[in-house]
Every structure is written in C-alpha cells, then in structure tokens.
Amino acid sequence: MTLSVQAERRRTMKIDGVEIGGITCDSREVKKGYAFVAVKGSRRDGSSFAGEALKRGASLIISEKGAGGGSVFGKARRVVVKDARKFLAEASAEFYGRPSEKMKVAGVTGTNGKTTVTYLIEAIAKRSGEDCGVIGTVNYRFSGKELRAKNTTPGPVELQRLLAGMLRRRIKYCAMEVSSHALVQQRVRGISFSQAIFTNLTQDHLDYHKSLNNYFSAKARLFRLLRDTGTAIVNNDDKYGRRIKKLLSRRPVTYGIKNRSTVMARDICFGAKGSKFTLVAPGIESSIRTPMIGLYNIYNILAAVCWGISEKISFNHIKSAIEEFKCVPGRLERAGDNIFIDYAHTPDALSNVIKALRPLIAGRIIVVFGCGGERDRSKRPKMGRIATELADYAVITTDNPRSEDPLRITAEICRGARRGNYCVLVDRFEAIRKAVSLKGRNDCLVIAGKGHEDYQALKEKVVHFSDREAVRKCLR
C-alpha cells in the first residue's frame, strides 16, 4: 500500500497509484474521484454502501479482507487493508498534509471536565495574544466560525479538515476533547499531540466499554499519541491518573489538591459569587479569584494552568484569563435566580454539582434529571440514589430516551431512590415546570443532564428542546 500527496491548490492523493480527490467513509459524501473506505460499524458494515459510493463516482473502494460487497466489488478498483479505521485515519492525515505536526494540539480526555478545560485553554491562549481552535462537545470553532458538534470528537476526515483549516489561518493552538469512543475507533490516529491531559475517570459509557478497566484503557491510549517533545498532564488526586503515570516513560506534569503535585491549589474558599484559592507551582505562589464554583472546577483550572505553564505562557496572562473567565455553556450556567443548567449526566458529575451548591444555598436543592436511552443502564439507579440522598427533592424525567420506553428508564432510576422525596414526570417540560413551581425564594434548582443541548432524541426523530428556553417560559 502506497500513499502520496500531490501539493496543489486542488489537493489530491494517490493510493496504490490511483489518484483521488477526496476520502470518506460516508457514502453520502462521495463525489467523483473519491476513495470510499468501508468501515465496519456496530450495526452496519460499510461495505454494504459500496454500491452507492460507486454510483456517486467513487474511483476506489477500500475495505478489509472478507468484507461484504459481493458483485459490487467486482466492478470497482478495490484495495484490501487489515484495519479500515486505522487506514482511514492515517490516509486522512496524509491527505490534509498532517496539520497537527505544524501546530500545538492539546488533547483532553477523562469522564468529566473536558469541555471546561478546553474553554480555559482557549481563554489562556487568547489572553497571551494567540488564537486557539476548539473541538469538543459544545461545538467546533476557530477564527470566529462555529460548527455544530455531531460528536465530542469528530471522525478522522472532518478532524483533519478542521485542523487544516486552522493551520491555513495560522492558528497556533487547538484544544480538543478526546472521547474514549474516538480513541477506540482510531479517530485521532494520525494526530501529533503536544499535550495529553487526563482529568479523571468515573463510571460512564459502560454500555460500550463493558468494564471500567476497558474504559480506562481506552482513555490511556491518548498518551501513546504524544509527540516526542510532548507533555503529559495528569490529575494526581485521581486513582486512574496515578495509574496513567505508571504507564508513561517520562515524568508528567501533575496537578492536585490532596497529593503533592507540580501545580496545586491551597486555602480554597467557596462563595455564592465564586471561589478563591492560592495557586502553588514551581516559582509561583499566587492568590486566584474565579467566578466558577465547585471543587471539580478548581481541578479544571489547575489542568489548564499546567497547559499554560507547559507552553511557557506568562503567568500574568494565565492568571488574568482564569479570573476573567465566566462560564461554559451548560456547565452550572445560571438560568435565573438560583436556577442552574448543567450537563451532569453521570453519577459523579451529578454528585459534584449538588455538593458544590449545598454550602452556598440557604434553602432546599431541587434537581431535575433523567438518564439517556440505549446507554449504560447500570448508572440509572446510582443516579436515583445520589439525587434522593444529596438533594432535597428530585423530579425524575426523560433525557434523550431514544428507542427505549421512557417509563422503563425512569423506573430503573427510581430503584435507587433512598427516600420518597421525588416524583416522576416523563415530559421534560412538565418536569421543569413542576420544579420551578416548587422552588422557594431561598431554594436552588438544578436542571441536569442536557446542558448546552437543544434537542431530545426520541424513538424515530430528534425534536427541538432547550432547558434554557423551558425555564424562561416557566418563569414567565
């Protein structure tokens, strides 16, 4: 198998002597002269779409040995590869000129905190005078442009295309959320990471990974993609972070609050309007004030500080960026007087949010939440237990039920309830309306699970739904 790129205004590449003008694994995106890579998915084998790709003008079909395709392959120029996902990632990087090697790409992985850390990195980079692209859960953005995020980490073709676009605009930095799915599916293969950042690991995605150990192994893959001069940044208070340290050939930059680390936070104070702490790092001891609340956000800040220090950015720029940083969409985002919208959709995240707010609230904490359909069912009763134990009242509802029966999902959540301080309202708008009506003057309302999302994924369709809009309507 040979790959070669022809550097022209119209980018082309040769695969085994066949010149192609594009590469994709989605038959709907095929244009004349494209290579179609038949990737095996969890439900369908991409080879079954080879016929459609040929009709659209594909000049080359790339598939694994033994892949389906039948008589269709007999009509096409076909190349057989051992691993189609690996080939797609490497070929995409080659096609777009391996842009990550000419810029600084920070990959952030972990269960919680990825989005906030990438936003903080962006803020620090911009405060230092450099532009920074961001690829993550909320959107993909650079140079004032925003694209809707289909996945936390896009597929390899789109990923390389985004990085190439950033490079054309001479953007120095990119902060990228790297999901466990993306690592297993080799979407980020072919990317040269300047930093690999690990936030934490708690239960999530076990429907896909089957075990917490597999989930950890997926996250750890990011550190194999570090360039030789790259920096590993690890949460030293997380037991899985300490496991990652043992896998590394070089000493990482660490951050923590409990265990001795490169960058630490001490004398932490929380208030209704934000937090204050002393940041301690080699040659640095400085008081930091931030509008962000919650211990987990102190960890997110420390991770971003490690990134700034690894890039030798002036600490004055780092400090001012943190202190001026306001909020990430859908992450403890204020939607009214003591009303917060948060993306918390795992047991640990829900627990962190409620615990962060508890000392700041004079009255009750009311929480609205649900669990996604066709996802890890084992976390449902755990979230039911956390909500009923830590909050004063819970309204259990839907959160992207997909093809599952919403009543079955809510019933599984209720199995974990420790008290009778909850009700079930399957309609999410009615659940929010109920919670708003229950909220007293000194109470706090947390609407958890969807955060920035503006849709509900139902059995046969996706419908518009925004927690923010629902709150505004209920308050009116």
N, C-alpha and C positions, 0 to 999 in steps of 0.2 A: 504494500500500500504506500503510495507516494502522495504527498501534499505539497503544492507550491502555489504561492500567491503572486499574481501579476499586479504590480503597483501602478494603477491607472486611475483616472478620475472615475471611471466606472469599474468598481472593484470586481475582480474575477479570481477564481482559484481553479487549479487543476487537481482532480482526484483521479489517480491512475490514468493520466493522460487526457481525461475528459474535462474540458473547460466548463465551469459552471458560473452562473451569475448570482447565485444565492443558495442558501441552505436552510432547510426547515424540517421539523418533524410533524408539522400540522399540514395535512393535505390541502386544507382550505387556503393556505398561504402560498401554495406553489404557483410559480409563474414560469413562463417559457425559459428553459435553460437552467432551471433549478435542480439541485440534488435533494431528494426526499429520503430522510433517514427514518426507517421503520422501527420505532421504539416500542418495546413491549410494555404496556401499561398494566395496572392492576385489574382492569376489566376487559380491555381490548388489545389485540396485537396490532401494532401499526401497519403490519404487512397487509392487513385486510383493506387498507385505504390506498394501497399502491396503485390500483386501477384508477382511482380518482386523481391521484397525483400525475399519472401518465396523461390522462385526458386534459389536465391543466397545463401540460407542456414540460413535465419533468424530463430531464435528459439522463438522469442517473437515479437508480434506486439502491439504497444501502441498507442491508439487513443482516441479521445474524443467521448462521447456518441452521437449517431446519425450520426457519420461519415460514409461516403460511404465505400464500401468494399464488400458488398453483400456476395456471396457464398465463397469468398476468406477467410473471417474471420472465416467461419465455419470449415476450415481446420487447423487453427492456434491457438496457445495459445495466447489469446488476453487479454490485461489489459486496462480497460477504465479509463481515467483520466479526470478531469474537464478542465484542461488547458494544452494542449500538449507542447506549447512553454515553459511554466513555468517548467513542468516536465523535458523536455529535458535539460534545463539549470541547474537545481538542480541535476539531475542524472549525468550530465557530470562532474560537480564539484566534486560530490561524487566519481565517477569512477576514477578520476585522483588525488584523495586524497586532495582536496581543497587546491591547492598550494598557492593561493593568501593569505591565512591566515599565511603562513610561510615566506612571503617576503613583500616588500613595493611596492604596486601598486598605481601609481598616475593616476587618470582618468582626462582627459582634454576634456571639452565639450564647445560648442559655435559655432557660424557661421563661424568666421574667426580666424586664428591664432593657431589652434590646432596643426598643423604639426610643426610649428616653435617652439612652447612652448615645445613639446616633444623632439625635437632635442636639445634645450637648456638645458633641464633637463638632457638628456643623457650626454651632454658635461660637466655639473657641476659634475655629479656623477663620471664620469671617471677622471676628474681633481682631485677629492678627493681620488682617488685610488680604487673606486668600479666600477664593471661592471654594465651596465644597458641595459636591453632589451627594444626594442621599437616596438609598434604595432600601425600602422597607415596607412595613405593614400598612402605614397610612397612605403613602404614595411614593412615586419615583420622581425626583425633581433635581433640576440644575439649571443655572442661568435664567432663573425666573419662570421656567416651564415646569408644569406638573402633569404627571400621567397617573391615571388611576391604577392602583396596585391590584393585580389579579391574585398574586401570591406574595407572601412575605419576601421570598427570593424568587425572581422570575426564572424562566427557563434559560438555558445557556445561550441561545441565539439572541434573545432580547437582552440578556445581561451584557453580552459582549457589544451589542449595538449601542446600549446606553453608555457603557464605558468609552467606546469610540467617540460617541457624541460629546462626552465631557472632555475628552482629550483634544478634540478639534477646537473646543472653546478654551483651551489651555487651562482647564481646571486642574489644580494640583492635587486636591484631596477628594476621596469618596468614602463615605461611611455607609456600610452595608450590613443590614441584618441578614444573618445566615441561619436558616432554619435547619432542623435535623433532617427534614424531608429532602431539602436541597442537597445536603451533604451525602445522604444515602443514594440519591438519584443522580449524583455527579453533576449537578447543575453548575457548581462553582469550580469544577475541574478546569484547569487552564487559566485560573486567576492567580496572580502572584500577589499575595497579601503582605503588606508592610507591617500590619499588626493583626494579631488574632486575640480577641478579647472574650473571656469567659465570665459570665455574670453569676449564674447559679444553676442548680438543677433540682427541680421538684417534679411531682407526677404530672404528666401531660402526654398526649399522643400515644398512649399505650395500646390503643386500637390498631396503630400502625407498627409500632416497635415491639409490641408484645411484652417486653420487660423493661424495668428501669435500667438494667445493665446494658441492654441493647441501645436504649435511648442515650445513655452516657457515651457509649462507643461511637454513636453517630455524631454527637457533639464534638468529641475529641478529634474527629477527622479533620476539623478545620486547621488544627495546629500542624498537620502534615503539609499544608499548602503555604506555610510561611516561607517567604524568600530567605535566602541565607543570611541576609542582613536584617531580617525582620525581628519584631519584638513580640513576645508572648506576654499578655497581661491577664492576670488571674486573681479571682476573688479568693483570698487566703482564709476567709472565715467559712467558706462553703466546703463541705467534706469532699464533694466531687471536684472542686477546684484544686484541693490538695492532691487528689488522685491524678489530675492532669499534670501537676508539677512533676510527679514521678515519671511521667512519660516523656518529658522534654529532655533534650540533650544539652540545652543551655539554661542558665538560671533565668527565670522570668521576672518581670516587674510585677509585684504583688500589691494588693490593696486590702484593707480590712479595718475593723474597729476593735475586735476582740484579740486577734492574734497579731503578733509583731509582723509588720509588713513594710514595703517600700514607702507606700503612701497611706497615711492613717488619719482618722478623724477622732478627736477627743473633745471632752467637755460639751457634749451635744445637748442643745436646748430646743424644745419644740414649742411653738406658739400658734395661735389661730391665724396669724398672718405670715407664718413661715418658720424657718429654722436657723439656728446659729451654731457654729462649731469651730473648733480650732483644727486647721489642716496642718499636718506634720509630714514633711518629706525631706530627703537629703538637702540640706542648706535652706530649708523653708520651714517657717512656723508662722502661720497667719490666721487671723480670725476671718471666717467666711459667713456671710448672711445670704440666705436664699429664700425666695417666696415658696419654694417647694417644701412639703411636709412629709413625714414618714421616714422611718429608719431605712427602708429599702431605697428611698431616693438619695439618702446620703451615700449609700453604696454606689448608686448610679453616677453620682457626681465624682466619687473617688475614681471610678473606672475611666471617666472622661479626663480627669486630671492626669492620670497615668498616661493616657494617649498624648495629651499636650506636652507633658514632660519628655516623652519619648521622641517627640518631634522638635524638641528644643525650642518650643514657643515660650515667649516671655511670660513669666508668672503673672505679671500685671495684666496681661491680656487674658490669661486663663481665669484669674480671679474676677475681673470685671465681667467677663462673659457669663460666668456662673451666677454672679449676683444680679445681673440684668435679665437672666433667663426667666421667663414667666411660666409657661405651661406647654405640655404636649397635648394635641387634640385627643380628647377621650381618655386622658390619664389624670384622674382627680380633677377633672375640668368642672369649674363652677357653672351651674346652670340656673342658679337662683340663690336665695338666702339659705345658706347651709344645705344646698342641694348639689350633689356631685354626680358626674357621669364618669364611669371608669371601665376600662377594658377587662378588668379582672374576670377571668373565666377558668381559672384553676383553683384548687383548694388553697394553695399557698398564697396566691395573689389576693383572693377574697379575704383571707385571714389578715394579711398585711394591711389592707385598706381599712378594715374595721378597727384593727388595733391602733393604726396611726391616728384615726379620728377620735377614738374613745377619750383620751385625756383632754381633748380640746372642746368637747361638747358637754354642755350643762344638762341637756335633756336626754331624750332617747335617741338611739340609732335605728333607723328603719332601712331595710335593704330589699331591693327588688332584684331578682336574678333568676336565671334558668340554666340549662345545660344543652349543648348542641346535640342534634340528632346525628346518627351514624358516626359517632365519636366515642371515645373512651367511656364506657358505661360505669366503670368502677369508681370514677370520681364523683358520680352523682350523689350517692348517699353521704359521701365525705363532705361535699359542699352543703348538703342539707344539715349535717351536724354542725359545721362551722357557723353557718348563718344563724341557726337557732341557739347556739351556745354563746356566740360573741355579740350578736345584735339583739336588740330588744324586741324587734318584730320583723318578720320576713314575709314578703309577698313572692311566692314561687310562680314562675311564668315560663313562657317559651323563649328560646334563643336559638334561632336557625334550626327548627326541628327536622328540616329536610324530609326524607320519606318516612321517618318514624312517626308513630302516633304520639302527639304531644302529651296525652293523658298518661301514657306509659312512662314517658320521660319524667314528668312531674311526680308520678307515683314512686319512681325509683329514688328521686331526690328526697321525698318525704320519709322514706325508710330510715334515713339517717337522722331525722329530727329528734332532738333530745327533750324538747319541751313542746307544748302546744301553742307556742307564740308565733303562729304562721297561718297563712291562708293560701289557697291556690286559685289563681285566675289565669287561665290559659291565654286569653287575649292580652298581649303585652301592653297595649294602650290602656285597657281597663285596669291592668295591674298597676301601671304608673299613676292613673287617676286615683285609684284606691289609696296608694301610698301617699300621694300629695294631700289627699283629704285627711289622712291620719296624722300628718306632720303638725306638731305644735310649734309655738314660737321658738322655743329653745331646742327643738329636736333637729336631727340631721337625717337627711335622706340620701342614700347611695343607690344609684341605678347602675348595676354591674353587668358586665358580660359583653356588651356590644361596643362601648366606647365610641370611636370615630365612625363605625359602620353606619351606613344609612339604608340598610336593607334587611329583609327577613327572607331566608332561604326556606321555601316551603316544598311540598311534595313534588309539584310539577312546574313551579315557577319561582322567580325571585321578585318580591314586591318591595316597593319603597317603604322604609320605616326608619325614622330617626328618633332616638331617645331625646335629643335636644328639642326637636320640634314638638314631641309629645308633651314634654314638661312645659314648654311655653304655652301650648294650647290648654293644658290643665290649669295652669296658673291664671290664665285669662278668665 
